[in-house]
Amino acid sequence: MSNLNPLMPLKVKTKQGLAQSLVRILVSSLVIIGSWQALVVGLEMPSFILPSPFEVFAKLIERHQVLLKHSWVTAQEIVLGLLLGLTIGLTFAIQMLLCKPIKRWVLPILIASQAIPVFAIAPILMLWLGYGIASKVVMAALIIFFPITTCCYDGLRNTPRGYLDLANTMGATKWQLLRHVQLPAALPAIASGIRVAVVIAPIGAVAGEWVGSSEGLGYLMLQANARMMIDEMFAALFILSALSITLYFGADKLLKKLIPWEV
Amino acid sequence: MFSSTAGLISQKNAVSISVTGGNLRYHNCLEATIAGLDMYIPAGLWTCILGRSGCGKSSLLRQLANLLGDTAQWTGEITTQPEGDSKHQIAYMAQEDLLMPWLSVLDNVMLSTQFGPQRPSQKTQLQFDKAHSLLKKVGLSNQSNSLPEQLSGGMRQRVALARTLMQDHPVVLMDEPFSALDAVTRYRLQNLACQLLQNKTVVLITHDPQEAIRLANQLYIMQGRPAFAKLLAIPDSGTPRPFNAECAQLQQTIMDCLEQDYE
């Protein structure tokens, strides 16, 4: 009844929307946890194959210090990887836009580079960059580099012709055109690239940790697996997904704030 | 006599353009779009160009604005009197308002101050004052901080008009800028443009005979395949012209002319 009132301030509507989405999240978590528990009880799963959600929760609390320490490492790897991948991707896209020969040479290499699975070169990265954080940052950056570059390039290339015409009649130089027209016009496309990147960057970081590391959630999972501590594995997995989800919604919110004209 | 007095009134600003033997052919097209086009665009007056869609009137305007690039081949002579760089003489207004969605109304009006080789790094107070006074003239002084998406179509086109005036160039090329508006909004915007663009050399492309009759000091019809320009006699009265019997007669003549092209 209240949403029929046209004078209702927008703020209230968004608050309502927030409450609704919170309810949705709560309901879907309950359903997932419920079916998980049902599976454990119904099939009489031994806890070293599938621990119940309550065991995992207990582990989360019991080992929270260790989990927190390793999460911090993985979070750093993801964020640094994102920043690195974004910078390189955007630079490549701008170079390809401004210089046609660069585009002709680089684009095939870029596509070919995607034919090599990132997982396959992980051991080489370990060899070159060591077991520390650097190799995982590079892994995360590598895995997001391609989607970021293509999204940025597509966005930069598809500036509406009218905008370019207008700026040209105003005597814009190449750089002014890029700075004041092409880059802002490409922001919505770049934003979708970032949204994809935020979701897949953790894959790179964790895969890097699996191949060789001494800390991080991936490392913790390997260790737990070796010692048959499946509940701890699940606890690490839970934190990892929570991290990704937070990152995604954080980035989404930030992007919406920065690009209010985005459709 | 008339043109010489017009020249005296605003000697500093007025620019006339003459086109002789214009031929234009798009590279992806076998036939020429324009052939043997002669046109004189007098200083400080409105020249309207009518024609069916696809007759090449927009192409001609784009050629005058130096926007055709290497998609088409143009031969023929275009001279401006007094001579000068088209970048400093010509302002361009398209059918779409082309407001940048990421800039406020005020920043959109001041867009041209961002471009050019010797652009100062900061917008000056003088430019701000000018932009504000122009927004006042188009009746949008209360909207200077709004984003374009918050405005109606008519308001957006008024912002575009203010942006064109901000450049203060002697020649204004208009490519059907009022065609997407409803009848009354269009009528009011025509009046406003007519009032604010006094003493400027205006070339208005349109497919609406009534619009041409209301606003033209001189009227060309583009006809035939490939197209050439034909000068049509028009009443000597001041613009915007109220619609009377003479205008109705003229509209009939124009319709007859245009209809030949559809056979």
HADDOCK unambig.tbl for C-alpha pairs under 7 A between the chains (distance, minus, plus):
assign (segid A and resid 162 and name CA) (segid B and resid 98 and name CA) 6.46 0.50 0.50
assign (segid A and resid 163 and name CA) (segid B and resid 98 and name CA) 6.10 0.50 0.50
assign (segid A and resid 165 and name CA) (segid B and resid 67 and name CA) 6.56 0.50 0.50
assign (segid A and resid 166 and name CA) (segid B and resid 92 and name CA) 6.67 0.50 0.50
assign (segid A and resid 169 and name CA) (segid B and resid 65 and name CA) 6.71 0.50 0.50
assign (segid A and resid 169 and name CA) (segid B and resid 87 and name CA) 6.01 0.50 0.50
assign (segid A and resid 169 and name CA) (segid B and resid 91 and name CA) 6.47 0.50 0.50
assign (segid A and resid 169 and name CA) (segid B and resid 92 and name CA) 6.60 0.50 0.50
assign (segid A and resid 170 and name CA) (segid B and resid 87 and name CA) 6.45 0.50 0.50
assign (segid A and resid 170 and name CA) (segid B and resid 112 and name CA) 5.72 0.50 0.50
assign (segid A and resid 170 and name CA) (segid B and resid 115 and name CA) 6.34 0.50 0.50
assign (segid A and resid 171 and name CA) (segid B and resid 87 and name CA) 5.62 0.50 0.50
assign (segid A and resid 171 and name CA) (segid B and resid 115 and name CA) 5.93 0.50 0.50
assign (segid A and resid 171 and name CA) (segid B and resid 116 and name CA) 5.02 0.50 0.50
assign (segid A and resid 172 and name CA) (segid B and resid 115 and name CA) 4.60 0.50 0.50
assign (segid A and resid 172 and name CA) (segid B and resid 116 and name CA) 5.24 0.50 0.50
assign (segid A and resid 173 and name CA) (segid B and resid 116 and name CA) 6.52 0.50 0.50
assign (segid A and resid 173 and name CA) (segid B and resid 117 and name CA) 6.87 0.50 0.50
assign (segid A and resid 176 and name CA) (segid B and resid 115 and name CA) 6.37 0.50 0.50
assign (segid A and resid 261 and name CA) (segid B and resid 101 and name CA) 6.11 0.50 0.50
assign (segid A and resid 261 and name CA) (segid B and resid 102 and name CA) 6.44 0.50 0.50
